[in-house]
């Protein structure tokens, strides 16, 4: 999307939504073992919460509310990484798993930076 279409050059809400969608696609191809089923449930919740709390932060009623929502987004990104690291994947899905772990790490750092700037 170009800036002329009224989008921000860097849209974190869009990025977090793409992250949650990629997680959902990744989960569909997981081996159907009990631990993956349980871990995938947690991963889906955490990954969706990253963006949901960011959207809430954009509509914050106060600076304190904004900071709290961003901290929750950071916490959920960290949790997403945790579940991604636990899930067992087939060899052909390891690269996707690593990419998602990297994205969760980057989102954690971005939200951490926002928290620091909000102080």
N, CA and C atoms as a LAMMPS dump frame, in Angstrom:
ITEM: TIMESTEP
0
ITEM: NUMBER OF ATOMS
357
ITEM: BOX BOUNDS ff ff ff
-5.0000000000000000e+02 5.0000000000000000e+02
-5.0000000000000000e+02 5.0000000000000000e+02
-5.0000000000000000e+02 5.0000000000000000e+02
ITEM: ATOMS id mol type element x y z
1 1 1 N 0.84 -1.174 0
2 1 2 C 0 0 0
3 1 3 C 0.887 1.239 0
4 2 1 N 0.567 2.209 -0.781
5 2 2 C 1.378 3.422 -0.822
6 2 3 C 0.841 4.447 0.163
7 3 1 N 1.695 5.424 0.466
8 3 2 C 1.292 6.466 1.41
9 3 3 C 0.134 7.291 0.877
10 4 1 N -0.029 7.325 -0.43
11 4 2 C -1.122 8.104 -1.006
12 4 3 C -2.488 7.482 -0.753
13 5 1 N -2.511 6.25 -0.277
14 5 2 C -3.781 5.589 0.026
15 5 3 C -4.142 5.756 1.502
16 6 1 N -3.644 6.786 2.144
17 6 2 C -3.928 7.099 3.538
18 6 3 C -3.46 6.03 4.512
19 7 1 N -2.435 5.287 4.165
20 7 2 C -1.871 4.336 5.112
21 7 3 C -0.575 4.907 5.65
22 8 1 N -0.198 4.446 6.808
23 8 2 C 1.07 4.845 7.387
24 8 3 C 2.176 4.085 6.661
25 9 1 N 3.358 4.681 6.521
26 9 2 C 4.433 3.949 5.854
27 9 3 C 4.82 2.688 6.633
28 10 1 N 4.569 2.693 7.925
29 10 2 C 4.88 1.53 8.752
30 10 3 C 3.673 1.291 9.63
31 11 1 N 2.88 0.312 9.285
32 11 2 C 1.615 0.069 9.98
33 11 3 C 1.752 -1.136 10.904
34 12 1 N 1.942 -0.873 12.183
35 12 2 C 2.132 -1.939 13.16
36 12 3 C 0.852 -2.755 13.366
37 13 1 N -0.295 -2.12 13.238
38 13 2 C -1.556 -2.862 13.359
39 13 3 C -1.646 -3.91 12.249
40 14 1 N -1.282 -3.527 11.045
41 14 2 C -1.293 -4.459 9.922
42 14 3 C -0.259 -5.566 10.123
43 15 1 N 0.911 -5.196 10.593
44 15 2 C 1.975 -6.185 10.811
45 15 3 C 1.563 -7.221 11.856
46 16 1 N 0.937 -6.775 12.927
47 16 2 C 0.523 -7.722 13.967
48 16 3 C -0.613 -8.616 13.479
49 17 1 N -1.492 -8.079 12.63
50 17 2 C -2.567 -8.898 12.062
51 17 3 C -1.98 -9.964 11.132
52 18 1 N -1.002 -9.585 10.325
53 18 2 C -0.347 -10.55 9.437
54 18 3 C 0.351 -11.642 10.249
55 19 1 N 0.956 -11.251 11.364
56 19 2 C 1.612 -12.217 12.239
57 19 3 C 0.595 -13.25 12.737
58 20 1 N -0.54 -12.781 13.227
59 20 2 C -1.58 -13.696 13.735
60 20 3 C -2.101 -14.607 12.62
61 21 1 N -2.269 -14.068 11.423
62 21 2 C -2.745 -14.885 10.303
63 21 3 C -1.708 -15.931 9.906
64 22 1 N -0.442 -15.543 9.885
65 22 2 C 0.621 -16.503 9.55
66 22 3 C 0.678 -17.63 10.587
67 23 1 N 0.459 -17.275 11.843
68 23 2 C 0.43 -18.284 12.902
69 23 3 C -0.687 -19.29 12.625
70 24 1 N -1.847 -18.796 12.259
71 24 2 C -2.984 -19.676 11.999
72 24 3 C -2.702 -20.624 10.829
73 25 1 N -2.051 -20.118 9.795
74 25 2 C -1.671 -20.97 8.68
75 25 3 C -0.638 -22.003 9.082
76 26 1 N 0.322 -21.59 9.895
77 26 2 C 1.38 -22.475 10.385
78 26 3 C 0.792 -23.621 11.207
79 27 1 N -0.163 -23.304 12.053
80 27 2 C -0.768 -24.293 12.952
81 27 3 C -1.491 -25.39 12.168
82 28 1 N -2.06 -25.042 11.031
83 28 2 C -2.797 -26.028 10.228
84 28 3 C -1.919 -27.198 9.782
85 29 1 N -0.616 -26.951 9.607
86 29 2 C 0.289 -27.985 9.097
87 29 3 C 1.053 -28.725 10.188
88 30 1 N 0.738 -28.465 11.435
89 30 2 C 1.478 -29.117 12.518
90 30 3 C 1.106 -30.586 12.65
91 31 1 N 2.066 -31.411 13.088
92 31 2 C 1.719 -32.804 13.412
93 31 3 C 0.652 -32.807 14.515
94 32 1 N -0.354 -33.653 14.34
95 32 2 C -1.485 -33.691 15.275
96 32 3 C -1.165 -34.577 16.476
97 33 1 N -0.281 -34.066 17.337
98 33 2 C 0.033 -34.751 18.589
99 33 3 C -0.498 -33.89 19.722
100 34 1 N -0.771 -34.516 20.855
101 34 2 C -1.43 -33.82 21.958
102 34 3 C -0.703 -32.537 22.363
103 35 1 N 0.609 -32.601 22.511
104 35 2 C 1.337 -31.407 22.951
105 35 3 C 1.193 -30.272 21.937
106 36 1 N 1.249 -30.573 20.659
107 36 2 C 1.083 -29.528 19.642
108 36 3 C -0.313 -28.941 19.659
109 37 1 N -1.3 -29.78 19.874
110 37 2 C -2.681 -29.29 19.902
111 37 3 C -2.856 -28.287 21.044
112 38 1 N -2.359 -28.653 22.213
113 38 2 C -2.471 -27.759 23.375
114 38 3 C -1.62 -26.496 23.2
115 39 1 N -0.388 -26.67 22.738
116 39 2 C 0.504 -25.516 22.543
117 39 3 C -0.03 -24.595 21.445
118 40 1 N -0.597 -25.172 20.394
119 40 2 C -1.144 -24.372 19.294
120 40 3 C -2.313 -23.514 19.774
121 41 1 N -3.137 -24.048 20.66
122 41 2 C -4.246 -23.247 21.212
123 41 3 C -3.699 -22.005 21.911
124 42 1 N -2.683 -22.221 22.723
125 42 2 C -2.073 -21.103 23.449
126 42 3 C -1.432 -20.116 22.473
127 43 1 N -0.758 -20.64 21.46
128 43 2 C -0.093 -19.804 20.46
129 43 3 C -1.095 -18.947 19.698
130 44 1 N -2.2 -19.528 19.304
131 44 2 C -3.222 -18.777 18.574
132 44 3 C -3.762 -17.637 19.434
133 45 1 N -4.031 -17.924 20.696
134 45 2 C -4.537 -16.877 21.599
135 45 3 C -3.516 -15.759 21.777
136 46 1 N -2.276 -16.129 22.051
137 46 2 C -1.236 -15.122 22.298
138 46 3 C -0.972 -14.281 21.05
139 47 1 N -0.873 -14.935 19.89
140 47 2 C -0.561 -14.191 18.664
141 47 3 C -1.676 -13.218 18.293
142 48 1 N -2.915 -13.598 18.516
143 48 2 C -4.025 -12.694 18.251
144 48 3 C -4.074 -11.544 19.233
145 49 1 N -3.681 -11.811 20.444
146 49 2 C -3.686 -10.789 21.491
147 49 3 C -2.633 -9.706 21.262
148 50 1 N -1.562 -10.049 20.564
149 50 2 C -0.525 -9.047 20.254
150 50 3 C -1.176 -7.874 19.528
151 51 1 N -1.842 -8.164 18.436
152 51 2 C -2.461 -7.119 17.632
153 51 3 C -3.69 -6.505 18.269
154 52 1 N -4.489 -7.322 18.926
155 52 2 C -5.706 -6.802 19.557
156 52 3 C -5.36 -5.746 20.601
157 53 1 N -4.324 -6.001 21.375
158 53 2 C -3.929 -5.016 22.388
159 53 3 C -3.264 -3.796 21.764
160 54 1 N -2.587 -3.978 20.646
161 54 2 C -2.024 -2.819 19.962
162 54 3 C -3.141 -1.92 19.436
163 55 1 N -4.168 -2.519 18.852
164 55 2 C -5.309 -1.736 18.364
165 55 3 C -5.961 -0.987 19.532
166 56 1 N -6.079 -1.655 20.672
167 56 2 C -6.614 -0.996 21.87
168 56 3 C -5.707 0.161 22.307
169 57 1 N -4.406 -0.029 22.203
170 57 2 C -3.463 1.034 22.587
171 57 3 C -3.638 2.263 21.706
172 58 1 N -3.893 2.043 20.425
173 58 2 C -4.103 3.172 19.51
174 58 3 C -5.317 4.008 19.916
175 59 1 N -6.251 3.398 20.629
176 59 2 C -7.465 4.092 21.078
177 59 3 C -7.431 4.376 22.579
178 60 1 N -6.254 4.38 23.145
179 60 2 C -6.103 4.544 24.596
180 60 3 C -6.732 5.843 25.085
181 61 1 N -7.255 5.771 26.293
182 61 2 C -7.887 6.929 26.909
183 61 3 C -6.887 7.807 27.641
184 62 1 N -5.717 7.259 27.946
185 62 2 C -4.695 8.01 28.661
186 62 3 C -3.32 7.449 28.312
187 63 1 N -2.296 8.175 28.694
188 63 2 C -0.924 7.718 28.478
189 63 3 C -0.665 6.422 29.262
190 64 1 N -1.221 6.353 30.442
191 64 2 C -1.068 5.153 31.283
192 64 3 C -1.741 3.952 30.622
193 65 1 N -2.942 4.144 30.091
194 65 2 C -3.67 3.087 29.392
195 65 3 C -2.884 2.635 28.155
196 66 1 N -2.343 3.6 27.415
197 66 2 C -1.535 3.288 26.238
198 66 3 C -0.35 2.411 26.625
199 67 1 N 0.392 2.822 27.638
200 67 2 C 1.574 2.074 28.071
201 67 3 C 1.209 0.661 28.518
202 68 1 N 0.096 0.532 29.232
203 68 2 C -0.33 -0.785 29.699
204 68 3 C -0.649 -1.706 28.527
205 69 1 N -1.36 -1.207 27.524
206 69 2 C -1.726 -2.026 26.358
207 69 3 C -0.484 -2.43 25.555
208 70 1 N 0.461 -1.522 25.43
209 70 2 C 1.705 -1.832 24.709
210 70 3 C 2.495 -2.888 25.48
211 71 1 N 2.515 -2.78 26.794
212 71 2 C 3.195 -3.797 27.607
213 71 3 C 2.534 -5.161 27.446
214 72 1 N 1.219 -5.177 27.353
215 72 2 C 0.512 -6.442 27.141
216 72 3 C 0.859 -6.996 25.758
217 73 1 N 0.915 -6.15 24.755
218 73 2 C 1.31 -6.606 23.415
219 73 3 C 2.707 -7.213 23.452
220 74 1 N 3.609 -6.567 24.169
221 74 2 C 4.977 -7.092 24.294
222 74 3 C 4.964 -8.45 24.996
223 75 1 N 4.202 -8.55 26.057
224 75 2 C 4.107 -9.812 26.803
225 75 3 C 3.539 -10.92 25.925
226 76 1 N 2.53 -10.627 25.142
227 76 2 C 1.914 -11.63 24.272
228 76 3 C 2.857 -12.033 23.132
229 77 1 N 3.663 -11.097 22.643
230 77 2 C 4.655 -11.436 21.614
231 77 3 C 5.707 -12.384 22.2
232 78 1 N 6.125 -12.109 23.438
233 78 2 C 7.075 -13.005 24.12
234 78 3 C 6.454 -14.386 24.315
235 79 1 N 5.189 -14.411 24.703
236 79 2 C 4.509 -15.681 24.913
237 79 3 C 4.371 -16.44 23.591
238 80 1 N 4.092 -15.737 22.52
239 80 2 C 4.008 -16.376 21.207
240 80 3 C 5.323 -17.055 20.861
241 81 1 N 6.414 -16.36 21.123
242 81 2 C 7.728 -16.942 20.851
243 81 3 C 7.929 -18.218 21.676
244 82 1 N 7.533 -18.175 22.919
245 82 2 C 7.664 -19.335 23.803
246 82 3 C 6.951 -20.557 23.218
247 83 1 N 5.684 -20.376 22.826
248 83 2 C 4.917 -21.496 22.285
249 83 3 C 5.504 -21.96 20.961
250 84 1 N 5.967 -21.025 20.142
251 84 2 C 6.594 -21.406 18.873
252 84 3 C 7.834 -22.274 19.1
253 85 1 N 8.582 -21.964 20.142
254 85 2 C 9.793 -22.732 20.436
255 85 3 C 9.466 -24.135 20.95
256 86 1 N 8.313 -24.313 21.567
257 86 2 C 7.921 -25.618 22.106
258 86 3 C 7.313 -26.556 21.071
259 87 1 N 6.664 -25.985 20.088
260 87 2 C 5.929 -26.796 19.113
261 87 3 C 6.884 -27.647 18.274
262 88 1 N 6.472 -28.893 18.074
263 88 2 C 7.234 -29.824 17.234
264 88 3 C 6.731 -29.712 15.799
265 89 1 N 7.675 -29.509 14.862
266 89 2 C 7.304 -29.359 13.456
267 89 3 C 7.999 -30.4 12.588
268 90 1 N 7.435 -30.608 11.414
269 90 2 C 8.072 -31.438 10.4
270 90 3 C 9.247 -30.637 9.839
271 91 1 N 10.228 -31.331 9.3
272 91 2 C 11.412 -30.663 8.746
273 91 3 C 11.049 -29.576 7.748
274 92 1 N 10.039 -29.829 6.917
275 92 2 C 9.675 -28.85 5.89
276 92 3 C 9.038 -27.574 6.469
277 93 1 N 8.687 -27.582 7.744
278 93 2 C 8.085 -26.399 8.377
279 93 3 C 9.029 -25.684 9.339
280 94 1 N 10.248 -26.173 9.471
281 94 2 C 11.203 -25.549 10.399
282 94 3 C 11.533 -24.11 10.014
283 95 1 N 11.67 -23.862 8.716
284 95 2 C 11.995 -22.497 8.269
285 95 3 C 10.872 -21.527 8.645
286 96 1 N 9.64 -21.937 8.417
287 96 2 C 8.493 -21.092 8.784
288 96 3 C 8.485 -20.845 10.284
289 97 1 N 8.748 -21.89 11.062
290 97 2 C 8.803 -21.76 12.513
291 97 3 C 9.873 -20.731 12.906
292 98 1 N 11.044 -20.831 12.304
293 98 2 C 12.132 -19.884 12.61
294 98 3 C 11.757 -18.463 12.224
295 99 1 N 11.101 -18.293 11.078
296 99 2 C 10.666 -16.961 10.646
297 99 3 C 9.652 -16.373 11.62
298 100 1 N 8.737 -17.198 12.097
299 100 2 C 7.735 -16.725 13.055
300 100 3 C 8.373 -16.392 14.404
301 101 1 N 9.342 -17.183 14.823
302 101 2 C 10.08 -16.877 16.056
303 101 3 C 10.787 -15.533 15.901
304 102 1 N 11.388 -15.309 14.743
305 102 2 C 12.067 -14.037 14.479
306 102 3 C 11.089 -12.871 14.512
307 103 1 N 9.92 -13.049 13.915
308 103 2 C 8.919 -11.986 13.916
309 103 3 C 8.432 -11.705 15.34
310 104 1 N 8.207 -12.743 16.129
311 104 2 C 7.792 -12.551 17.523
312 104 3 C 8.874 -11.788 18.285
313 105 1 N 10.124 -12.109 18.025
314 105 2 C 11.243 -11.414 18.676
315 105 3 C 11.274 -9.944 18.268
316 106 1 N 11.114 -9.682 16.978
317 106 2 C 11.122 -8.298 16.491
318 106 3 C 9.962 -7.503 17.08
319 107 1 N 8.78 -8.109 17.122
320 107 2 C 7.629 -7.417 17.709
321 107 3 C 7.874 -7.118 19.188
322 108 1 N 8.481 -8.052 19.898
323 108 2 C 8.81 -7.83 21.312
324 108 3 C 9.719 -6.613 21.455
325 109 1 N 10.718 -6.527 20.608
326 109 2 C 11.662 -5.399 20.658
327 109 3 C 10.98 -4.083 20.291
328 110 1 N 10.122 -4.117 19.28
329 110 2 C 9.408 -2.902 18.879
330 110 3 C 8.541 -2.4 20.024
331 111 1 N 7.775 -3.298 20.627
332 111 2 C 6.906 -2.878 21.733
333 111 3 C 7.733 -2.429 22.935
334 112 1 N 8.858 -3.061 23.172
335 112 2 C 9.751 -2.632 24.244
336 112 3 C 10.245 -1.216 24.02
337 113 1 N 10.593 -0.907 22.784
338 113 2 C 11.041 0.437 22.435
339 113 3 C 9.919 1.462 22.616
340 114 1 N 8.714 1.086 22.221
341 114 2 C 7.57 1.993 22.4
342 114 3 C 7.335 2.263 23.882
343 115 1 N 7.432 1.218 24.709
344 115 2 C 7.256 1.377 26.159
345 115 3 C 8.286 2.376 26.701
346 116 1 N 9.526 2.227 26.28
347 116 2 C 10.591 3.13 26.754
348 116 3 C 10.324 4.579 26.331
349 117 1 N 9.878 4.774 25.105
350 117 2 C 9.603 6.123 24.607
351 117 3 C 8.364 6.732 25.265
352 118 1 N 7.465 5.884 25.736
353 118 2 C 6.225 6.368 26.35
354 118 3 C 6.44 6.846 27.793
355 119 1 N 7.604 6.522 28.358
356 119 2 C 7.862 6.903 29.754
357 119 3 C 8.039 8.396 29.907
